[in-house]
């Protein structure tokens, strides 16, 4: 066995580069419910949310008042109700209508730790037996849903469609601010 010695000092070791930091995005366990922009389920102006944004059933969600500091208006959330669906809510059925949502509305103070998805009054499902029910009724009350913050957007710049909102989240454009 032999050793090679090189005169003139030691070889420099490469500097250790720390791995890139990935932000830890806040997540919350909530009860997931739904509503429609109609007088029976909102205040006197069903087409205007508490943030002043249009009640767009494609992208808007409301949060309970106790979550106002964690989920201010303009917060973009991703919802996973898979665990809740195992407890007999209709999340798996209406999941294609949920997508990403922007917090733009608030709920009555009697509710806590809750996210309310705004659905269109025309989002209906025909169930076994032929009965037709709105997506909000089909969803029901989903206890134990997970909500993850994926960004923020100015309330006056809320995208109009799920496709635009998803592109904003996935593209990470300048309009999307993660805190």
C-alpha positions in Angstrom: 0.0 0.0 0.0 1.4 3.4 -0.9 0.6 7.0 0.0 1.0 10.0 -2.3 2.0 13.2 -0.7 1.8 16.5 -2.4 4.0 19.2 -1.2 2.7 22.7 -0.6 -0.2 22.4 1.8 -3.6 20.9 2.0 -6.3 20.7 -0.6 -9.2 23.0 0.0 -12.5 21.2 0.7 -15.6 22.5 -1.1 -17.7 24.8 1.1 -20.8 23.2 2.4 -23.8 24.7 0.8 -27.0 24.6 2.9 -30.1 23.1 1.2 -32.6 25.6 -0.1 -35.2 26.5 2.4 -38.7 25.7 1.6 -41.3 27.8 3.5 -43.4 25.8 5.9 -46.9 26.8 4.9 -49.5 27.0 7.7 -52.2 24.4 7.9 -55.3 24.2 10.0 -57.8 21.6 11.0 -61.3 22.9 10.4 -64.9 22.0 9.8 -65.7 22.4 6.2 -69.2 23.5 5.2 -70.8 25.3 2.2 -73.1 28.2 1.4 -74.8 29.9 -1.5 -75.0 33.6 -2.2 -78.7 33.9 -1.4 -80.5 36.1 1.2 -81.4 33.0 3.3 -77.7 32.2 3.8 -76.0 35.6 3.8 -76.6 39.2 4.8 -78.7 41.7 2.9 -76.2 41.9 0.0 -75.5 38.3 -1.1 -73.5 39.2 -4.2 -70.9 41.2 -2.1 -68.6 39.5 0.3 -67.5 40.9 3.7 -64.2 41.9 2.0 -66.1 43.9 -0.7 -65.3 41.4 -3.4 -67.9 39.9 -5.7 -69.4 36.6 -4.4 -67.8 34.4 -7.0 -68.8 30.8 -6.4 -65.9 29.6 -8.4 -63.2 30.9 -6.1 -64.6 32.4 -2.9 -64.6 30.9 0.6 -65.6 32.3 4.0 -63.8 31.7 7.3 -65.1 31.8 10.8 -64.2 35.0 12.7 -61.9 33.3 15.1 -59.6 32.6 12.1 -59.4 36.2 10.9 -55.8 36.7 12.1 -54.6 33.4 10.5 -56.6 33.7 7.3 -57.1 37.3 6.4 -59.0 38.3 3.3 -57.0 37.5 0.2 -55.5 34.3 1.7 -55.4 31.5 -0.9 -56.1 28.1 0.6 -55.9 24.5 -0.6 -58.5 22.2 1.1 -58.1 18.5 1.8 -61.3 16.9 3.1 -60.2 13.3 2.4 -60.0 12.4 6.1 -63.3 14.2 6.8 -65.0 12.3 3.9 -64.3 9.1 5.7 -66.6 10.4 8.5 -69.6 10.6 6.1 -69.6 13.9 4.5 -69.8 14.4 0.7 -66.4 15.9 0.1 -65.3 13.3 -2.4 -68.4 14.0 -4.5 -68.0 17.8 -4.7 -64.2 17.9 -4.6 -63.9 18.8 -8.3 -65.8 22.0 -7.6 -63.6 23.1 -4.7 -60.1 23.6 -6.1 -58.2 26.5 -4.6 -60.2 29.1 -2.7 -59.6 32.7 -1.7 -60.8 33.9 1.7 -63.0 36.8 0.9 -66.0 36.4 3.2 -66.6 35.8 6.9 -69.1 33.8 8.9 -71.4 34.5 11.8 -69.6 34.7 15.1 -71.4 31.6 16.4 -69.1 29.4 14.2 -65.5 28.6 15.1 -62.7 26.9 13.2 -64.7 26.7 10.1 -64.3 27.2 6.3 -67.5 27.8 4.3 -67.2 27.1 0.5 -69.3 29.3 -1.7 -71.1 27.2 -4.3 -73.3 28.3 -7.2 -77.0 27.8 -6.8 -76.8 25.8 -10.0 -74.1 23.4 -8.8 -76.5 20.4 -8.4 -76.1 16.7 -8.2 -78.6 14.0 -9.0 -78.3 11.4 -6.2 -79.4 7.8 -6.1 -83.1 7.7 -6.2 -83.3 10.7 -8.5 -83.3 13.5 -6.0 -81.4 16.6 -7.0 -79.4 18.4 -4.3 -77.1 21.5 -4.3 -73.4 20.9 -3.9 -73.6 22.6 -0.4 -76.1 20.0 0.8 -74.2 17.2 -0.7 -71.0 18.4 1.0 -72.7 18.6 4.4 -70.6 19.1 7.5 -67.0 17.8 7.1 -65.3 17.6 10.4 -61.5 17.3 10.4 -60.8 18.9 7.0 -57.3 20.2 6.5 -56.7 23.7 5.1 -53.3 24.8 3.9 -52.3 28.4 3.1 -50.7 28.5 -0.3 -50.5 32.3 -0.9 -52.1 35.6 -0.7 -53.6 37.9 -3.3 -55.1 41.5 -3.1 -58.8 41.3 -2.7 -59.3 43.6 -5.7 -57.2 41.2 -7.8 -59.0 37.9 -7.0 -59.0 35.7 -10.2 -62.4 35.0 -11.7 -61.9 31.3 -12.5 -60.4 28.2 -10.9 -58.0 28.0 -13.9 -56.7 31.5 -13.3 -56.4 30.9 -9.6 -54.5 27.6 -10.1 -52.2 29.3 -12.6 -51.5 32.0 -10.1 -50.6 29.5 -7.4 -48.6 27.1 -9.6 -46.8 29.9 -11.4 -45.9 31.8 -8.3 -46.2 35.1 -10.1 -45.4 38.4 -8.5 -49.1 38.8 -7.6 -48.9 35.8 -5.3 -47.2 36.7 -2.0 -46.3 34.0 0.5 -45.7 35.2 4.0 
